């Protein structure tokens, strides 16, 4: 296993760089912030081209795309959602999904890693969960270079993997977390753990990626998203100061506010909605990349028994139309919900789980259609289409459990029907 704190500078590409501040995390006026946003969005095509140029290499070798993350950072995209009150661009959900979809076209692994950091900054703007001093430190690091963050929080019903033990005024964190996206390059981790007190509590603990006792077990060897470095992270009595333990509460209260009659937690609903649509956007990027390759293939492929490319045949035009229509529908669903959430429409928050599920199904189906349409070339490692299929299939594990999403939608539908009858 790799001990993060013992690595040499050569093994830490981000730490070894002394980059110019292009993160826009210290802009002083609204005008400067919006200018920074426009500059970041204008840089997207160049960044996407750079990611696409090296995506095959990182997929083949399962190596982390440090250069790609650096490009995202230097364009100001990695801090897109830093709130304006913190001197950032204050990117909306609509802008966030647009950026992630474009990054997904270049390299889905880079888009996924970027999403984790963007979601953290967006949540800090909404709820300020991090202590002020810790967040200032993160922003300072973001000005110096890419400062990646991931939140390791269990879904309801998933067994806790980490334990926190009292040590003076602070805590010692011990355990293993499997499948931590970007594990080898994270500046910070926000980790869900349960205390070992007589009456256990659970909460989030802020952990520096290079803290003594943090080790990365490089076990990530998946079918797709191979460059996302979703390794296991092992914590061995990692020291966490008391102020870095957030929202500690009795374990039994984790059943949720709804069980106590208090109604849904708005902060949690917003957090889940942003994550749902961010993951859907990454998937959309994969779908668009597959569509783009399919169009080039149909325009260039001319079988020996035909005088014109395959794209001139009605059968292939109809098949391409199926792919395009599915992606258009998925894009409109994500974009529409993002705008509604940005506008503060509470009802939109309840729909993002179903939207993410539908988008994932649409993208997987579209890429599978493209593979079926192209035959052997579509499955060849010489072309990227098979990688897009692997990425689309693998991205499903990062979303909410399908059965849980469907059950929640079913219960909500039944509850609405009950209320309607009683009205």
C-alpha positions, 0 to 999 in steps of 0.5 A: 500500500502507498502511504500518502504522507511518505511520498516524494515530491515526484510522486505528487505532481500537484504538490510539485507544481507552482502554478499561477493562480487561475482558479478565480477563487479570490475574485473581489467583485461580481463583475470579475467573478462573471468574467472569470466564469466566461473565461472558464467556459470559453476554455472548455473546448481546448480542455476537452480536446486535451483530455480526449487526446490522452484518455485512451492512454490513461484507460489502457494503463489505469493511470491517474490523469494528473495533466488533465486535472491540471488543465481543468484547474488552470482553466478555472473549471475546478473551482467553478462552484466556489461561492461568490461570498468566498470570492469565487465564480458561484457556478450554478447547477445549470452551469455545472452540468454543462461543464461536466457533460463537456468534460465527460466528452473528453474523459469521463474519469476526469469529469467524475473526479472534477464532479466530486470537488465541484459538489463540495464547493457548491455545498459549502456555498449553500450550507457552510458545513466546513469550519471557516478556517479549514475552508480558507485553507482549502481555497488557498490550496486551490489557488496554488494548484488542483486541490481535489476533494471527495466526500466518503459518505455511506448511502442509507442502509450501508454499514459504516466502515470507519470508527472514530475513537476519542483522543484528548480533545480530538479523534483517531480515525480507523478503518477502510473505505472502498472505492474512493474516487481520485484516492491517490490525488486527494487533498482532502477527504470528508469521511463518514465515521461512527464513534466508539462511544457508549452511545455511538454518534455518526458524523463527517470528519475532515481528513487531509489526504497526506495525513499520517496514517492514511494509506491508499491500497491500489486495488482499482482495476475496473472495466471502465472509468479506469483512470478515476483511481477509485482505490481503497483508502485505509485509515490507521489512527488518523488524527482529526482535531475536534473542530474537524468533526462535523454534525455529530449526532446519535446513530439512531437519528440517522433514520432521517428527519422523516421518521420523526415527523420533521419532514425532509431535510432541505440541505440533504435534498439539495445535496442529493439533487446536485449529485444526481444531476452531476453524475447524469451530466458525466454520463451525457458526456460519454453518450455524446462522445460515442455519438460523435464517433459514430457520426464520423464512422458512418460518414467515412466507412464505405464497404467494398460493395457500396459506392457511398458511405454507410451514412447515406443508407436510410437504415443507418440514418434511422439508427443514428436518429434513435441514438440522437433522440435518446440523447436529446431527451436526456439532455433536456431532462437534466438541463431543465431540472437544473434550471428549475433547481437553480430557480428554487423550485422545491418540487424539482429536487424530488425528481432528480433520482428518477432523472439520473436513472433515466439518463443512465439507461438512455446513455447505456442504450445509446452506446450499445446501439452504436456498438451494435450498428458498427459491428467489429470496429465498434468493439476494437481497442483501436477505436474509443467506442468500446471504452465509451461503453465500458465507461457508461456501464461503470458509471452506474455504480456511482449513482443511487441504487436503482431499486431505492430510487424506484421505491422512493418514487413509488412511495411518493406517488402513492402518498400523493394519491392518498392526499388527493383522495383525502382532500 
